[in-house]
Amino acid sequence: AAADLARLAQMPVGAELRFEAISREAGEDLWRTQRAALRALIAGLVPKPEGALSSDYLLSCDLVGGVFDPAAVTGTDLTAGES
């Protein structure tokens, strides 16, 4: 299904995959569901605050799931001249 092409493109070389026949209607439903999820994701984006991005700000965005204690992984700030 066209909805799976992005995942297919990201598969590592040599990875095993399997195909399953689905109806055209099922493929179109998958595509519509994927597009709706993408629209919802895009609608939830917020603009970057003015100025340089700081480590504290980036950590507060949870760009990498599973970081539950940003203070434990905070190093030097990403803005010039700050540490």
mmCIF file of the N, C-alpha and C atoms, coordinates in Angstrom:
data_MODEL
# 
_entry.id   MODEL 
# 
loop_
_atom_site.group_PDB 
_atom_site.id 
_atom_site.type_symbol 
_atom_site.label_atom_id 
_atom_site.label_alt_id 
_atom_site.label_comp_id 
_atom_site.label_asym_id 
_atom_site.label_entity_id 
_atom_site.label_seq_id 
_atom_site.pdbx_PDB_ins_code 
_atom_site.Cartn_x 
_atom_site.Cartn_y 
_atom_site.Cartn_z 
_atom_site.occupancy 
_atom_site.B_iso_or_equiv 
_atom_site.pdbx_formal_charge 
_atom_site.auth_seq_id 
_atom_site.auth_comp_id 
_atom_site.auth_asym_id 
_atom_site.auth_atom_id 
_atom_site.pdbx_PDB_model_num 
ATOM 1   N N  . ALA A 1 1  ? 0.850   -1.183 0.000  1.00 0.00 ? 1  ALA A N  1 
ATOM 2   C CA . ALA A 1 1  ? 0.000   0.000  0.000  1.00 0.00 ? 1  ALA A CA 1 
ATOM 3   C C  . ALA A 1 1  ? 0.891   1.240  0.000  1.00 0.00 ? 1  ALA A C  1 
ATOM 4   N N  . ALA A 1 2  ? 0.443   2.269  -0.661 1.00 0.00 ? 2  ALA A N  1 
ATOM 5   C CA . ALA A 1 2  ? 1.213   3.515  -0.735 1.00 0.00 ? 2  ALA A CA 1 
ATOM 6   C C  . ALA A 1 2  ? 1.519   4.065  0.655  1.00 0.00 ? 2  ALA A C  1 
ATOM 7   N N  . ALA A 1 3  ? 0.649   3.811  1.609  1.00 0.00 ? 3  ALA A N  1 
ATOM 8   C CA . ALA A 1 3  ? 0.861   4.313  2.969  1.00 0.00 ? 3  ALA A CA 1 
ATOM 9   C C  . ALA A 1 3  ? 2.098   3.702  3.613  1.00 0.00 ? 3  ALA A C  1 
ATOM 10  N N  . ASP A 1 4  ? 2.568   2.572  3.117  1.00 0.00 ? 4  ASP A N  1 
ATOM 11  C CA . ASP A 1 4  ? 3.727   1.891  3.703  1.00 0.00 ? 4  ASP A CA 1 
ATOM 12  C C  . ASP A 1 4  ? 5.039   2.211  3.005  1.00 0.00 ? 4  ASP A C  1 
ATOM 13  N N  . LEU A 1 5  ? 5.018   3.003  1.944  1.00 0.00 ? 5  LEU A N  1 
ATOM 14  C CA . LEU A 1 5  ? 6.235   3.266  1.184  1.00 0.00 ? 5  LEU A CA 1 
ATOM 15  C C  . LEU A 1 5  ? 7.319   3.952  2.010  1.00 0.00 ? 5  LEU A C  1 
ATOM 16  N N  . ALA A 1 6  ? 6.955   4.882  2.878  1.00 0.00 ? 6  ALA A N  1 
ATOM 17  C CA . ALA A 1 6  ? 7.964   5.573  3.693  1.00 0.00 ? 6  ALA A CA 1 
ATOM 18  C C  . ALA A 1 6  ? 8.672   4.592  4.619  1.00 0.00 ? 6  ALA A C  1 
ATOM 19  N N  . ARG A 1 7  ? 7.918   3.679  5.222  1.00 0.00 ? 7  ARG A N  1 
ATOM 20  C CA . ARG A 1 7  ? 8.550   2.669  6.084  1.00 0.00 ? 7  ARG A CA 1 
ATOM 21  C C  . ARG A 1 7  ? 9.418   1.726  5.267  1.00 0.00 ? 7  ARG A C  1 
ATOM 22  N N  . LEU A 1 8  ? 8.976   1.370  4.090  1.00 0.00 ? 8  LEU A N  1 
ATOM 23  C CA . LEU A 1 8  ? 9.761   0.498  3.221  1.00 0.00 ? 8  LEU A CA 1 
ATOM 24  C C  . LEU A 1 8  ? 11.088  1.160  2.862  1.00 0.00 ? 8  LEU A C  1 
ATOM 25  N N  . ALA A 1 9  ? 11.054  2.448  2.568  1.00 0.00 ? 9  ALA A N  1 
ATOM 26  C CA . ALA A 1 9  ? 12.269  3.180  2.198  1.00 0.00 ? 9  ALA A CA 1 
ATOM 27  C C  . ALA A 1 9  ? 13.272  3.251  3.340  1.00 0.00 ? 9  ALA A C  1 
ATOM 28  N N  . GLN A 1 10 ? 12.820  3.120  4.580  1.00 0.00 ? 10 GLN A N  1 
ATOM 29  C CA . GLN A 1 10 ? 13.708  3.232  5.735  1.00 0.00 ? 10 GLN A CA 1 
ATOM 30  C C  . GLN A 1 10 ? 14.231  1.884  6.222  1.00 0.00 ? 10 GLN A C  1 
ATOM 31  N N  . MET A 1 11 ? 13.830  0.813  5.589  1.00 0.00 ? 11 MET A N  1 
ATOM 32  C CA . MET A 1 11 ? 14.280  -0.510 6.027  1.00 0.00 ? 11 MET A CA 1 
ATOM 33  C C  . MET A 1 11 ? 15.753  -0.681 5.694  1.00 0.00 ? 11 MET A C  1 
ATOM 34  N N  . PRO A 1 12 ? 16.511  -1.277 6.606  1.00 0.00 ? 12 PRO A N  1 
ATOM 35  C CA . PRO A 1 12 ? 17.926  -1.499 6.328  1.00 0.00 ? 12 PRO A CA 1 
ATOM 36  C C  . PRO A 1 12 ? 18.120  -2.534 5.215  1.00 0.00 ? 12 PRO A C  1 
ATOM 37  N N  . VAL A 1 13 ? 19.247  -2.436 4.540  1.00 0.00 ? 13 VAL A N  1 
ATOM 38  C CA . VAL A 1 13 ? 19.579  -3.386 3.486  1.00 0.00 ? 13 VAL A CA 1 
ATOM 39  C C  . VAL A 1 13 ? 19.607  -4.793 4.078  1.00 0.00 ? 13 VAL A C  1 
ATOM 40  N N  . GLY A 1 14 ? 18.994  -5.710 3.408  1.00 0.00 ? 14 GLY A N  1 
ATOM 41  C CA . GLY A 1 14 ? 18.991  -7.102 3.850  1.00 0.00 ? 14 GLY A CA 1 
ATOM 42  C C  . GLY A 1 14 ? 17.872  -7.453 4.811  1.00 0.00 ? 14 GLY A C  1 
ATOM 43  N N  . ALA A 1 15 ? 17.084  -6.450 5.218  1.00 0.00 ? 15 ALA A N  1 
ATOM 44  C CA . ALA A 1 15 ? 15.981  -6.727 6.142  1.00 0.00 ? 15 ALA A CA 1 
ATOM 45  C C  . ALA A 1 15 ? 14.923  -7.559 5.428  1.00 0.00 ? 15 ALA A C  1 
ATOM 46  N N  . GLU A 1 16 ? 14.298  -8.436 6.176  1.00 0.00 ? 16 GLU A N  1 
ATOM 47  C CA . GLU A 1 16 ? 13.230  -9.250 5.603  1.00 0.00 ? 16 GLU A CA 1 
ATOM 48  C C  . GLU A 1 16 ? 11.922  -8.481 5.648  1.00 0.00 ? 16 GLU A C  1 
ATOM 49  N N  . LEU A 1 17 ? 11.115  -8.670 4.631  1.00 0.00 ? 17 LEU A N  1 
ATOM 50  C CA . LEU A 1 17 ? 9.796   -8.072 4.614  1.00 0.00 ? 17 LEU A CA 1 
ATOM 51  C C  . LEU A 1 17 ? 8.844   -9.066 3.966  1.00 0.00 ? 17 LEU A C  1 
ATOM 52  N N  . ARG A 1 18 ? 7.583   -8.850 4.201  1.00 0.00 ? 18 ARG A N  1 
ATOM 53  C CA . ARG A 1 18 ? 6.576   -9.707 3.583  1.00 0.00 ? 18 ARG A CA 1 
ATOM 54  C C  . ARG A 1 18 ? 5.453   -8.832 3.064  1.00 0.00 ? 18 ARG A C  1 
ATOM 55  N N  . PHE A 1 19 ? 4.797   -9.323 2.069  1.00 0.00 ? 19 PHE A N  1 
ATOM 56  C CA . PHE A 1 19 ? 3.692   -8.616 1.458  1.00 0.00 ? 19 PHE A CA 1 
ATOM 57  C C  . PHE A 1 19 ? 2.398   -9.335 1.791  1.00 0.00 ? 19 PHE A C  1 
ATOM 58  N N  . GLU A 1 20 ? 1.344   -8.573 1.866  1.00 0.00 ? 20 GLU A N  1 
ATOM 59  C CA . GLU A 1 20 ? 0.021   -9.134 2.094  1.00 0.00 ? 20 GLU A CA 1 
ATOM 60  C C  . GLU A 1 20 ? -0.938  -8.426 1.145  1.00 0.00 ? 20 GLU A C  1 
ATOM 61  N N  . ALA A 1 21 ? -1.709  -9.201 0.424  1.00 0.00 ? 21 ALA A N  1 
ATOM 62  C CA . ALA A 1 21 ? -2.682  -8.608 -0.495 1.00 0.00 ? 21 ALA A CA 1 
ATOM 63  C C  . ALA A 1 21 ? -3.820  -7.979 0.305  1.00 0.00 ? 21 ALA A C  1 
ATOM 64  N N  . ILE A 1 22 ? -4.155  -6.748 -0.059 1.00 0.00 ? 22 ILE A N  1 
ATOM 65  C CA . ILE A 1 22 ? -5.288  -6.058 0.565  1.00 0.00 ? 22 ILE A CA 1 
ATOM 66  C C  . ILE A 1 22 ? -6.145  -5.477 -0.548 1.00 0.00 ? 22 ILE A C  1 
ATOM 67  N N  . SER A 1 23 ? -7.359  -5.145 -0.216 1.00 0.00 ? 23 SER A N  1 
ATOM 68  C CA . SER A 1 23 ? -8.257  -4.568 -1.222 1.00 0.00 ? 23 SER A CA 1 
ATOM 69  C C  . SER A 1 23 ? -7.888  -3.104 -1.477 1.00 0.00 ? 23 SER A C  1 
ATOM 70  N N  . ARG A 1 24 ? -8.344  -2.597 -2.596 1.00 0.00 ? 24 ARG A N  1 
ATOM 71  C CA . ARG A 1 24 ? -8.110  -1.188 -2.907 1.00 0.00 ? 24 ARG A CA 1 
ATOM 72  C C  . ARG A 1 24 ? -8.714  -0.298 -1.831 1.00 0.00 ? 24 ARG A C  1 
ATOM 73  N N  . GLU A 1 25 ? -9.898  -0.662 -1.362 1.00 0.00 ? 25 GLU A N  1 
ATOM 74  C CA . GLU A 1 25 ? -10.572 0.131  -0.325 1.00 0.00 ? 25 GLU A CA 1 
ATOM 75  C C  . GLU A 1 25 ? -9.743  0.154  0.965  1.00 0.00 ? 25 GLU A C  1 
ATOM 76  N N  . ALA A 1 26 ? -9.190  -0.994 1.332  1.00 0.00 ? 26 ALA A N  1 
ATOM 77  C CA . ALA A 1 26 ? -8.353  -1.053 2.544  1.00 0.00 ? 26 ALA A CA 1 
ATOM 78  C C  . ALA A 1 26 ? -7.116  -0.183 2.376  1.00 0.00 ? 26 ALA A C  1 
ATOM 79  N N  . GLY A 1 27 ? -6.499  -0.219 1.190  1.00 0.00 ? 27 GLY A N  1 
ATOM 80  C CA . GLY A 1 27 ? -5.336  0.629  0.923  1.00 0.00 ? 27 GLY A CA 1 
ATOM 81  C C  . GLY A 1 27 ? -5.675  2.105  0.999  1.00 0.00 ? 27 GLY A C  1 
ATOM 82  N N  . GLU A 1 28 ? -6.824  2.466  0.447  1.00 0.00 ? 28 GLU A N  1 
ATOM 83  C CA . GLU A 1 28 ? -7.248  3.863  0.504  1.00 0.00 ? 28 GLU A CA 1 
ATOM 84  C C  . GLU A 1 28 ? -7.568  4.285  1.932  1.00 0.00 ? 28 GLU A C  1 
ATOM 85  N N  . ASP A 1 29 ? -8.150  3.386  2.716  1.00 0.00 ? 29 ASP A N  1 
ATOM 86  C CA . ASP A 1 29 ? -8.421  3.699  4.130  1.00 0.00 ? 29 ASP A CA 1 
ATOM 87  C C  . ASP A 1 29 ? -7.113  3.921  4.887  1.00 0.00 ? 29 ASP A C  1 
ATOM 88  N N  . LEU A 1 30 ? -6.110  3.076  4.628  1.00 0.00 ? 30 LEU A N  1 
ATOM 89  C CA . LEU A 1 30 ? -4.799  3.255  5.267  1.00 0.00 ? 30 LEU A CA 1 
ATOM 90  C C  . LEU A 1 30 ? -4.210  4.613  4.899  1.00 0.00 ? 30 LEU A C  1 
ATOM 91  N N  . TRP A 1 31 ? -4.291  4.963  3.623  1.00 0.00 ? 31 TRP A N  1 
ATOM 92  C CA . TRP A 1 31 ? -3.757  6.238  3.146  1.00 0.00 ? 31 TRP A CA 1 
ATOM 93  C C  . TRP A 1 31 ? -4.473  7.412  3.810  1.00 0.00 ? 31 TRP A C  1 
ATOM 94  N N  . ARG A 1 32 ? -5.809  7.378  3.858  1.00 0.00 ? 32 ARG A N  1 
ATOM 95  C CA . ARG A 1 32 ? -6.575  8.467  4.489  1.00 0.00 ? 32 ARG A CA 1 
ATOM 96  C C  . ARG A 1 32 ? -6.242  8.579  5.975  1.00 0.00 ? 32 ARG A C  1 
ATOM 97  N N  . THR A 1 33 ? -6.132  7.450  6.657  1.00 0.00 ? 33 THR A N  1 
ATOM 98  C CA . THR A 1 33 ? -5.799  7.466  8.087  1.00 0.00 ? 33 THR A CA 1 
ATOM 99  C C  . THR A 1 33 ? -4.413  8.062  8.305  1.00 0.00 ? 33 THR A C  1 
ATOM 100 N N  . GLN A 1 34 ? -3.455  7.655  7.469  1.00 0.00 ? 34 GLN A N  1 
ATOM 101 C CA . GLN A 1 34 ? -2.093  8.188  7.593  1.00 0.00 ? 34 GLN A CA 1 
ATOM 102 C C  . GLN A 1 34 ? -2.064  9.689  7.319  1.00 0.00 ? 34 GLN A C  1 
ATOM 103 N N  . ARG A 1 35 ? -2.761  10.137 6.309  1.00 0.00 ? 35 ARG A N  1 
ATOM 104 C CA . ARG A 1 35 ? -2.781  11.558 5.986  1.00 0.00 ? 35 ARG A CA 1 
ATOM 105 C C  . ARG A 1 35 ? -3.449  12.370 7.097  1.00 0.00 ? 35 ARG A C  1 
ATOM 106 N N  . ALA A 1 36 ? -4.513  11.840 7.685  1.00 0.00 ? 36 ALA A N  1 
ATOM 107 C CA . ALA A 1 36 ? -5.191  12.534 8.786  1.00 0.00 ? 36 ALA A CA 1 
ATOM 108 C C  . ALA A 1 36 ? -4.257  12.650 9.988  1.00 0.00 ? 36 ALA A C  1 
ATOM 109 N N  . ALA A 1 37 ? -3.514  11.587 10.271 1.00 0.00 ? 37 ALA A N  1 
ATOM 110 C CA . ALA A 1 37 ? -2.563  11.629 11.393 1.00 0.00 ? 37 ALA A CA 1 
ATOM 111 C C  . ALA A 1 37 ? -1.465  12.648 11.122 1.00 0.00 ? 37 ALA A C  1 
ATOM 112 N N  . LEU A 1 38 ? -0.990  12.717 9.886  1.00 0.00 ? 38 LEU A N  1 
ATOM 113 C CA . LEU A 1 38 ? 0.040   13.694 9.530  1.00 0.00 ? 38 LEU A CA 1 
ATOM 114 C C  . LEU A 1 38 ? -0.496  15.119 9.642  1.00 0.00 ? 38 LEU A C  1 
ATOM 115 N N  . ARG A 1 39 ? -1.724  15.354 9.174  1.00 0.00 ? 39 ARG A N  1 
ATOM 116 C CA . ARG A 1 39 ? -2.328  16.690 9.316  1.00 0.00 ? 39 ARG A CA 1 
ATOM 117 C C  . ARG A 1 39 ? -2.460  17.085 10.785 1.00 0.00 ? 39 ARG A C  1 
ATOM 118 N N  . ALA A 1 40 ? -2.853  16.126 11.641 1.00 0.00 ? 40 ALA A N  1 
ATOM 119 C CA . ALA A 1 40 ? -2.987  16.417 13.073 1.00 0.00 ? 40 ALA A CA 1 
ATOM 120 C C  . ALA A 1 40 ? -1.624  16.731 13.686 1.00 0.00 ? 40 ALA A C  1 
ATOM 121 N N  . LEU A 1 41 ? -0.606  16.001 13.267 1.00 0.00 ? 41 LEU A N  1 
ATOM 122 C CA . LEU A 1 41 ? 0.742   16.251 13.770 1.00 0.00 ? 41 LEU A CA 1 
ATOM 123 C C  . LEU A 1 41 ? 1.223   17.640 13.363 1.00 0.00 ? 41 LEU A C  1 
ATOM 124 N N  . ILE A 1 42 ? 1.021   17.983 12.116 1.00 0.00 ? 42 ILE A N  1 
ATOM 125 C CA . ILE A 1 42 ? 1.441   19.300 11.619 1.00 0.00 ? 42 ILE A CA 1 
ATOM 126 C C  . ILE A 1 42 ? 0.665   20.413 12.326 1.00 0.00 ? 42 ILE A C  1 
ATOM 127 N N  . ALA A 1 43 ? -0.621  20.203 12.555 1.00 0.00 ? 43 ALA A N  1 
ATOM 128 C CA . ALA A 1 43 ? -1.438  21.215 13.234 1.00 0.00 ? 43 ALA A CA 1 
ATOM 129 C C  . ALA A 1 43 ? -0.961  21.453 14.665 1.00 0.00 ? 43 ALA A C  1 
ATOM 130 N N  . GLY A 1 44 ? -0.326  20.463 15.273 1.00 0.00 ? 44 GLY A N  1 
ATOM 131 C CA . GLY A 1 44 ? 0.143   20.590 16.648 1.00 0.00 ? 44 GLY A CA 1 
ATOM 132 C C  . GLY A 1 44 ? 1.512   21.239 16.781 1.00 0.00 ? 44 GLY A C  1 
ATOM 133 N N  . LEU A 1 45 ? 2.168   21.546 15.659 1.00 0.00 ? 45 LEU A N  1 
ATOM 134 C CA . LEU A 1 45 ? 3.487   22.181 15.724 1.00 0.00 ? 45 LEU A CA 1 
ATOM 135 C C  . LEU A 1 45 ? 3.369   23.607 16.231 1.00 0.00 ? 45 LEU A C  1 
ATOM 136 N N  . VAL A 1 46 ? 4.353   24.031 16.970 1.00 0.00 ? 46 VAL A N  1 
ATOM 137 C CA . VAL A 1 46 ? 4.383   25.404 17.481 1.00 0.00 ? 46 VAL A CA 1 
ATOM 138 C C  . VAL A 1 46 ? 5.629   26.099 16.945 1.00 0.00 ? 46 VAL A C  1 
ATOM 139 N N  . PRO A 1 47 ? 5.562   27.407 16.739 1.00 0.00 ? 47 PRO A N  1 
ATOM 140 C CA . PRO A 1 47 ? 6.733   28.115 16.213 1.00 0.00 ? 47 PRO A CA 1 
ATOM 141 C C  . PRO A 1 47 ? 7.883   28.125 17.208 1.00 0.00 ? 47 PRO A C  1 
ATOM 142 N N  . LYS A 1 48 ? 9.079   28.178 16.684 1.00 0.00 ? 48 LYS A N  1 
ATOM 143 C CA . LYS A 1 48 ? 10.288  28.282 17.504 1.00 0.00 ? 48 LYS A CA 1 
ATOM 144 C C  . LYS A 1 48 ? 10.283  29.638 18.196 1.00 0.00 ? 48 LYS A C  1 
ATOM 145 N N  . PRO A 1 49 ? 10.639  29.678 19.469 1.00 0.00 ? 49 PRO A N  1 
ATOM 146 C CA . PRO A 1 49 ? 10.717  30.976 20.149 1.00 0.00 ? 49 PRO A CA 1 
ATOM 147 C C  . PRO A 1 49 ? 11.851  31.811 19.552 1.00 0.00 ? 49 PRO A C  1 
ATOM 148 N N  . GLU A 1 50 ? 11.727  33.111 19.691 1.00 0.00 ? 50 GLU A N  1 
ATOM 149 C CA . GLU A 1 50 ? 12.760  34.007 19.168 1.00 0.00 ? 50 GLU A CA 1 
ATOM 150 C C  . GLU A 1 50 ? 14.083  33.751 19.877 1.00 0.00 ? 50 GLU A C  1 
ATOM 151 N N  . GLY A 1 51 ? 15.171  34.023 19.188 1.00 0.00 ? 51 GLY A N  1 
ATOM 152 C CA . GLY A 1 51 ? 16.493  33.865 19.771 1.00 0.00 ? 51 GLY A CA 1 
ATOM 153 C C  . GLY A 1 51 ? 17.050  32.474 19.515 1.00 0.00 ? 51 GLY A C  1 
ATOM 154 N N  . ALA A 1 52 ? 18.218  32.241 20.069 1.00 0.00 ? 52 ALA A N  1 
ATOM 155 C CA . ALA A 1 52 ? 18.905  30.958 19.890 1.00 0.00 ? 52 ALA A CA 1 
ATOM 156 C C  . ALA A 1 52 ? 18.221  29.871 20.708 1.00 0.00 ? 52 ALA A C  1 
ATOM 157 N N  . LEU A 1 53 ? 18.347  28.663 20.255 1.00 0.00 ? 53 LEU A N  1 
ATOM 158 C CA . LEU A 1 53 ? 17.790  27.530 20.995 1.00 0.00 ? 53 LEU A CA 1 
ATOM 159 C C  . LEU A 1 53 ? 18.751  27.132 22.104 1.00 0.00 ? 53 LEU A C  1 
ATOM 160 N N  . SER A 1 54 ? 18.223  26.956 23.294 1.00 0.00 ? 54 SER A N  1 
ATOM 161 C CA . SER A 1 54 ? 19.056  26.541 24.414 1.00 0.00 ? 54 SER A CA 1 
ATOM 162 C C  . SER A 1 54 ? 18.866  25.053 24.669 1.00 0.00 ? 54 SER A C  1 
ATOM 163 N N  . SER A 1 55 ? 19.794  24.462 25.355 1.00 0.00 ? 55 SER A N  1 
ATOM 164 C CA . SER A 1 55 ? 19.679  23.048 25.715 1.00 0.00 ? 55 SER A CA 1 
ATOM 165 C C  . SER A 1 55 ? 18.431  22.814 26.554 1.00 0.00 ? 55 SER A C  1 
ATOM 166 N N  . ASP A 1 56 ? 18.162  23.716 27.491 1.00 0.00 ? 56 ASP A N  1 
ATOM 167 C CA . ASP A 1 56 ? 16.980  23.557 28.348 1.00 0.00 ? 56 ASP A CA 1 
ATOM 168 C C  . ASP A 1 56 ? 15.693  23.553 27.525 1.00 0.00 ? 56 ASP A C  1 
ATOM 169 N N  . TYR A 1 57 ? 15.617  24.461 26.550 1.00 0.00 ? 57 TYR A N  1 
ATOM 170 C CA . TYR A 1 57 ? 14.417  24.500 25.719 1.00 0.00 ? 57 TYR A CA 1 
ATOM 171 C C  . TYR A 1 57 ? 14.279  23.205 24.917 1.00 0.00 ? 57 TYR A C  1 
ATOM 172 N N  . LEU A 1 58 ? 15.357  22.764 24.276 1.00 0.00 ? 58 LEU A N  1 
ATOM 173 C CA . LEU A 1 58 ? 15.291  21.551 23.459 1.00 0.00 ? 58 LEU A CA 1 
ATOM 174 C C  . LEU A 1 58 ? 14.934  20.336 24.304 1.00 0.00 ? 58 LEU A C  1 
ATOM 175 N N  . LEU A 1 59 ? 15.480  20.251 25.503 1.00 0.00 ? 59 LEU A N  1 
ATOM 176 C CA . LEU A 1 59 ? 15.159  19.128 26.379 1.00 0.00 ? 59 LEU A CA 1 
ATOM 177 C C  . LEU A 1 59 ? 13.699  19.175 26.822 1.00 0.00 ? 59 LEU A C  1 
ATOM 178 N N  . SER A 1 60 ? 13.147  20.371 26.960 1.00 0.00 ? 60 SER A N  1 
ATOM 179 C CA . SER A 1 60 ? 11.743  20.479 27.367 1.00 0.00 ? 60 SER A CA 1 
ATOM 180 C C  . SER A 1 60 ? 10.799  20.026 26.261 1.00 0.00 ? 60 SER A C  1 
ATOM 181 N N  . CYS A 1 61 ? 11.275  19.965 25.023 1.00 0.00 ? 61 CYS A N  1 
ATOM 182 C CA . CYS A 1 61 ? 10.448  19.543 23.886 1.00 0.00 ? 61 CYS A CA 1 
ATOM 183 C C  . CYS A 1 61 ? 10.340  18.026 23.765 1.00 0.00 ? 61 CYS A C  1 
ATOM 184 N N  . ASP A 1 62 ? 11.086  17.274 24.530 1.00 0.00 ? 62 ASP A N  1 
ATOM 185 C CA . ASP A 1 62 ? 11.098  15.810 24.483 1.00 0.00 ? 62 ASP A CA 1 
ATOM 186 C C  . ASP A 1 62 ? 11.321  15.331 23.054 1.00 0.00 ? 62 ASP A C  1 
ATOM 187 N N  . LEU A 1 63 ? 12.388  15.823 22.433 1.00 0.00 ? 63 LEU A N  1 
ATOM 188 C CA . LEU A 1 63 ? 12.714  15.427 21.073 1.00 0.00 ? 63 LEU A CA 1 
ATOM 189 C C  . LEU A 1 63 ? 13.119  13.963 21.003 1.00 0.00 ? 63 LEU A C  1 
ATOM 190 N N  . VAL A 1 64 ? 13.626  13.446 22.100 1.00 0.00 ? 64 VAL A N  1 
ATOM 191 C CA . VAL A 1 64 ? 13.966  12.029 22.192 1.00 0.00 ? 64 VAL A CA 1 
ATOM 192 C C  . VAL A 1 64 ? 13.175  11.474 23.358 1.00 0.00 ? 64 VAL A C  1 
ATOM 193 N N  . GLY A 1 65 ? 12.196  10.654 23.076 1.00 0.00 ? 65 GLY A N  1 
ATOM 194 C CA . GLY A 1 65 ? 11.351  10.102 24.129 1.00 0.00 ? 65 GLY A CA 1 
ATOM 195 C C  . GLY A 1 65 ? 12.165  9.313  25.146 1.00 0.00 ? 65 GLY A C  1 
ATOM 196 N N  . GLY A 1 66 ? 11.697  9.285  26.358 1.00 0.00 ? 66 GLY A N  1 
ATOM 197 C CA . GLY A 1 66 ? 12.350  8.508  27.395 1.00 0.00 ? 66 GLY A CA 1 
ATOM 198 C C  . GLY A 1 66 ? 13.259  9.315  28.301 1.00 0.00 ? 66 GLY A C  1 
ATOM 199 N N  . VAL A 1 67 ? 13.526  10.581 27.965 1.00 0.00 ? 67 VAL A N  1 
ATOM 200 C CA . VAL A 1 67 ? 14.342  11.414 28.845 1.00 0.00 ? 67 VAL A CA 1 
ATOM 201 C C  . VAL A 1 67 ? 13.410  11.980 29.901 1.00 0.00 ? 67 VAL A C  1 
ATOM 202 N N  . PHE A 1 68 ? 13.534  11.476 31.125 1.00 0.00 ? 68 PHE A N  1 
ATOM 203 C CA . PHE A 1 68 ? 12.618  11.909 32.167 1.00 0.00 ? 68 PHE A CA 1 
ATOM 204 C C  . PHE A 1 68 ? 13.274  12.845 33.149 1.00 0.00 ? 68 PHE A C  1 
ATOM 205 N N  . ASP A 1 69 ? 14.591  13.016 33.096 1.00 0.00 ? 69 ASP A N  1 
ATOM 206 C CA . ASP A 1 69 ? 15.295  13.920 33.995 1.00 0.00 ? 69 ASP A CA 1 
ATOM 207 C C  . ASP A 1 69 ? 16.271  14.761 33.179 1.00 0.00 ? 69 ASP A C  1 
ATOM 208 N N  . PRO A 1 70 ? 15.793  15.846 32.533 1.00 0.00 ? 70 PRO A N  1 
ATOM 209 C CA . PRO A 1 70 ? 16.680  16.642 31.685 1.00 0.00 ? 70 PRO A CA 1 
ATOM 210 C C  . PRO A 1 70 ? 17.918  17.147 32.409 1.00 0.00 ? 70 PRO A C  1 
ATOM 211 N N  . ALA A 1 71 ? 17.806  17.438 33.704 1.00 0.00 ? 71 ALA A N  1 
ATOM 212 C CA . ALA A 1 71 ? 18.962  17.942 34.440 1.00 0.00 ? 71 ALA A CA 1 
ATOM 213 C C  . ALA A 1 71 ? 20.105  16.932 34.455 1.00 0.00 ? 71 ALA A C  1 
ATOM 214 N N  . ALA A 1 72 ? 19.781  15.653 34.377 1.00 0.00 ? 72 ALA A N  1 
ATOM 215 C CA . ALA A 1 72 ? 20.805  14.612 34.414 1.00 0.00 ? 72 ALA A CA 1 
ATOM 216 C C  . ALA A 1 72 ? 21.607  14.552 33.122 1.00 0.00 ? 72 ALA A C  1 
ATOM 217 N N  . VAL A 1 73 ? 21.035  15.026 32.019 1.00 0.00 ? 73 VAL A N  1 
ATOM 218 C CA . VAL A 1 73 ? 21.742  14.943 30.752 1.00 0.00 ? 73 VAL A CA 1 
ATOM 219 C C  . VAL A 1 73 ? 22.118  16.303 30.190 1.00 0.00 ? 73 VAL A C  1 
ATOM 220 N N  . THR A 1 74 ? 21.818  17.376 30.921 1.00 0.00 ? 74 THR A N  1 
ATOM 221 C CA . THR A 1 74 ? 22.138  18.714 30.441 1.00 0.00 ? 74 THR A CA 1 
ATOM 222 C C  . THR A 1 74 ? 23.626  18.958 30.562 1.00 0.00 ? 74 THR A C  1 
ATOM 223 N N  . GLY A 1 75 ? 24.225  19.323 29.436 1.00 0.00 ? 75 GLY A N  1 
ATOM 224 C CA . GLY A 1 75 ? 25.630  19.701 29.419 1.00 0.00 ? 75 GLY A CA 1 
ATOM 225 C C  . GLY A 1 75 ? 25.727  21.204 29.313 1.00 0.00 ? 75 GLY A C  1 
ATOM 226 N N  . THR A 1 76 ? 26.619  21.654 28.495 1.00 0.00 ? 76 THR A N  1 
ATOM 227 C CA . THR A 1 76 ? 26.734  23.096 28.297 1.00 0.00 ? 76 THR A CA 1 
ATOM 228 C C  . THR A 1 76 ? 25.622  23.559 27.387 1.00 0.00 ? 76 THR A C  1 
ATOM 229 N N  . ASP A 1 77 ? 25.246  24.801 27.522 1.00 0.00 ? 77 ASP A N  1 
ATOM 230 C CA . ASP A 1 77 ? 24.170  25.357 26.728 1.00 0.00 ? 77 ASP A CA 1 
ATOM 231 C C  . ASP A 1 77 ? 24.608  25.488 25.274 1.00 0.00 ? 77 ASP A C  1 
ATOM 232 N N  . LEU A 1 78 ? 23.673  25.388 24.356 1.00 0.00 ? 78 LEU A N  1 
ATOM 233 C CA . LEU A 1 78 ? 23.990  25.470 22.932 1.00 0.00 ? 78 LEU A CA 1 
ATOM 234 C C  . LEU A 1 78 ? 24.163  26.895 22.444 1.00 0.00 ? 78 LEU A C  1 
ATOM 235 N N  . THR A 1 79 ? 23.751  27.871 23.231 1.00 0.00 ? 79 THR A N  1 
ATOM 236 C CA . THR A 1 79 ? 23.869  29.254 22.796 1.00 0.00 ? 79 THR A CA 1 
ATOM 237 C C  . THR A 1 79 ? 25.297  29.723 22.989 1.00 0.00 ? 79 THR A C  1 
ATOM 238 N N  . ALA A 1 80 ? 25.738  30.592 22.091 1.00 0.00 ? 80 ALA A N  1 
ATOM 239 C CA . ALA A 1 80 ? 27.119  31.080 22.135 1.00 0.00 ? 80 ALA A CA 1 
ATOM 240 C C  . ALA A 1 80 ? 27.392  31.852 23.421 1.00 0.00 ? 80 ALA A C  1 
ATOM 241 N N  . GLY A 1 81 ? 28.546  31.568 24.001 1.00 0.00 ? 81 GLY A N  1 
ATOM 242 C CA . GLY A 1 81 ? 28.980  32.304 25.183 1.00 0.00 ? 81 GLY A CA 1 
ATOM 243 C C  . GLY A 1 81 ? 28.406  31.825 26.483 1.00 0.00 ? 81 GLY A C  1 
ATOM 244 N N  . GLU A 1 82 ? 27.478  30.906 26.485 1.00 0.00 ? 82 GLU A N  1 
ATOM 245 C CA . GLU A 1 82 ? 26.911  30.419 27.743 1.00 0.00 ? 82 GLU A CA 1 
ATOM 246 C C  . GLU A 1 82 ? 27.481  29.043 28.045 1.00 0.00 ? 82 GLU A C  1 
ATOM 247 N N  . SER A 1 83 ? 27.531  28.710 29.327 1.00 0.00 ? 83 SER A N  1 
ATOM 248 C CA . SER A 1 83 ? 28.005  27.382 29.687 1.00 0.00 ? 83 SER A CA 1 
ATOM 249 C C  . SER A 1 83 ? 27.185  26.846 30.835 1.00 0.00 ? 83 SER A C  1 
# 
